[in-house]
Amino acid sequence: MFVILDNLAEGESVESILENYLGLRAEHVPASLVFAAELAHERVVPIRA
């Protein structure tokens, strides 16, 4: 999950992430976002500017 979130945060496209990490599938991306959103609801996470 962190691979997807880190790459999205760096501005990588979903297509690029999937090409570079062959073990990932397209459905992993929204699942990672849902998981991250759930974590954000649980506690405050500082965001680097």
Buried (B, 14 or more C-beta within 10 A) or exposed (E): BEBBBEBBEEEBEBEEBBEEEEEBEEEBBEEBBEEBEEEEEEEEEEEEE
